């Protein structure tokens, strides 16, 4: 099927799911959803150790023989090897491979061999990436946005006293991430000299693909870009997106400075805000242990989305209302397929709007509470990981009929 609309609920026997590797947090959410929905599942974790080819194959074969799964499920292709061993093994066993992308698949999929389109299902949290994913040879491709775990993110979670704030922001500065990817890319002098200007212009454009943007805006640099090996070329594109996100986030967070925000993130914020007063910095927070209480400790949780997805929404859009807390976030095209704007979610459409909206909502606790109640009700009704797991299983049954073991 080429449509991006997933059936909402599986029917009949729930497929048996082999969850592959726990290196990404979302596997924990899927495992918990499996437990709550009584879905037979097994988590096979290769993340903590290096496994040679023969041991990898024998482990998968033995697990399939013992557990008899209906599909392998992974996140961001973690656990899928770059040599194509798992692709081939899954095809031989007639065991569908399901990968849910919650980061840009265009930075990941090109590094893997050509897929078996008849045995692979790709889900992506960004509806705008569907055509790009199909362009890599996949045919079973659907939109599956992020969600929330309402058992973890729920009202009443206690935060630490130092987390209390009128306005807070949680997010990466992208300083270290940009430097890391740029080091891997090792671009030539032309690309390096143009890097900051290209990143700034990309962030202001409507183009999704950083590589396509460079080719269109600076054709004189196309030969230098094409000469980079694939891994370095993708690293350059990633660095470009991360730096554009850095500038965008800094411009948005700067609009909150009159309200004395608490900014939680990596040390890069100290560099970006050096010499700036009126805010507090906090070290990075643990997603599981800290964030549920942190969100509840803020009157206004502020959010600005990474530019790796210009139309999609990030995790905070679901987690903050699930925690019974108020969120002010940037407008993204896909948000209107998930929440009713200005009723279930508070939005700014331009950074210049931020100060007036923050001031308005700080002065209107009842208005904040109305948005929180409506947003949380929508999350519980449609956007939990139980909903996402049910849609995932429905997609498996729809794309691979008759594969039940």
Secondary structure as GFF3:
##gff-version 3
##sequence-region A 1 405
A	DSSP	beta_strand	17	20	.	.	.	ID=ss1
A	DSSP	alpha_helix	25	37	.	.	.	ID=ss2
A	DSSP	beta_strand	41	44	.	.	.	ID=ss3
A	DSSP	alpha_helix	53	67	.	.	.	ID=ss4
A	DSSP	beta_strand	71	75	.	.	.	ID=ss5
A	DSSP	alpha_helix	85	92	.	.	.	ID=ss6
A	DSSP	beta_strand	96	101	.	.	.	ID=ss7
A	DSSP	three_ten_helix	105	107	.	.	.	ID=ss8
A	DSSP	three_ten_helix	109	111	.	.	.	ID=ss9
A	DSSP	beta_strand	120	124	.	.	.	ID=ss10
A	DSSP	three_ten_helix	127	129	.	.	.	ID=ss11
A	DSSP	alpha_helix	130	135	.	.	.	ID=ss12
A	DSSP	beta_strand	140	143	.	.	.	ID=ss13
A	DSSP	three_ten_helix	161	163	.	.	.	ID=ss14
A	DSSP	beta_strand	165	170	.	.	.	ID=ss15
A	DSSP	alpha_helix	175	185	.	.	.	ID=ss16
A	DSSP	alpha_helix	189	204	.	.	.	ID=ss17
A	DSSP	alpha_helix	210	217	.	.	.	ID=ss18
A	DSSP	three_ten_helix	219	221	.	.	.	ID=ss19
A	DSSP	alpha_helix	222	226	.	.	.	ID=ss20
A	DSSP	alpha_helix	230	254	.	.	.	ID=ss21
A	DSSP	three_ten_helix	257	259	.	.	.	ID=ss22
A	DSSP	beta_strand	262	264	.	.	.	ID=ss23
A	DSSP	alpha_helix	268	272	.	.	.	ID=ss24
A	DSSP	beta_strand	280	282	.	.	.	ID=ss25
A	DSSP	alpha_helix	291	296	.	.	.	ID=ss26
A	DSSP	beta_strand	298	302	.	.	.	ID=ss27
A	DSSP	alpha_helix	316	322	.	.	.	ID=ss28
A	DSSP	beta_strand	327	330	.	.	.	ID=ss29
A	DSSP	three_ten_helix	333	337	.	.	.	ID=ss30
A	DSSP	beta_strand	346	348	.	.	.	ID=ss31
A	DSSP	three_ten_helix	351	353	.	.	.	ID=ss32
A	DSSP	alpha_helix	354	362	.	.	.	ID=ss33
A	DSSP	alpha_helix	365	382	.	.	.	ID=ss34
A	DSSP	alpha_helix	385	399	.	.	.	ID=ss35
###
